[in-house]
């Protein structure tokens, strides 16, 4: 089957050239490094040394919470061991032998930024802090956070515990896909039951963007603050307006500037950009024949794809459907058999896999018919040729015998 390349969309918008790093009114950030990311498209809208390795402080806990939710259940009971009380830094003073649910520990981790809750979660998930760190680093790589290496679940400083503004934005983007985590990080107040009447029960979210009259941000959806002397003030902030969600990361800011830095980045994104869906997941894009199969197969888009446009600019996008050149049975459901390609000029700026809507079994009757149609003549020709070679050899052998016994002259 020849390659099908069907243009399905041409996007032509606005007036000025598109340059995400050169729009007017870029924010002036106090933080040493920063990044602004569109959560849906993954497009970087602003960067300030976003790939520089930094101490992440308690923003580490976003990955800790995500990993915990992916590997356990909120209702799981966790028995506190002897190590959480040795974590240092912010804590809710967990006691050895105490029992809390994973949900309660996650609220302590994300609202109160409790380091002892982080250690308890790590030991619950992996058995030890070191093994949990290995899982964290593996998960970070899966997300695409290549400049990240964690040695603990809470963010206390260490030479081998680092990340980047860009990596933390990617981790935040993945975290926002988890609805349980979304609910936790937007909780302002939470109370956990404690057997000790003197133990801390009331938790309050440290993220002022969610609740403060002074620093609150319209549409704020999370995520996590952090601070150590080595790391300075840090934040992963997210907000949503008009269907567009942005993630701002600021590392090593100073004092109250952490809130204004985050707000400036988010304002910049909402004022200058818009996010639009170009491809919808689960949409039928092609119906292609299956060689040796029982019928054709419909190809669906595997996932949504969004693209971030400048509110003032001119950009032409071409979206094309490109199934595989040949599709042969058997086909399994969900098998990737092509892609929807988004191009800006010659540059590929997005790609969505095309997957089989259903399985297609091999049609053995058609296979045999095809074999007889093309294979049988070849087989007969081979047998005829073999017979001709055999007869020629027999004739040569008879002639050789005659020359031997009757001294026939050699034939030329």
Secondary structure, 3 states (H helix, E strand, C coil): CCCCCEEEEEEEECCCECCCCCCCCCCCCCCCEEEEEECCCCCEEEEECCCCCECCHHHHHHHHHHHHHHHCCCCCEEECCCCHHHCCCCCCCCCCCCEEEHHHHHHHHHCCCCHHHHHHHHHHHHCCHHHHHHHHHHHHHHHCCCCCECCCCCCCCCCCCEECHHHHHHHHHHHCCCHHHHHHHCCCEEECCCCCCCCCCEEECCCHHHCCCCCCCCCEEEEEEEEECCCEEEEEEEEEECCEEEEEEEEEECCCHHHHHHHHHHHHHHHHEEEEEEECCCCEEEEEECECECCEEEEEECCCEEEEEECCCEEEEEEEEEECCCCECCECCCCEEEEEEEEECCEEEEEEEEEECCCECECHHHHHHHHHHHHHHHHHHHHHHHHHHHHHHHHHHHHHHHHHHHCCCCCC
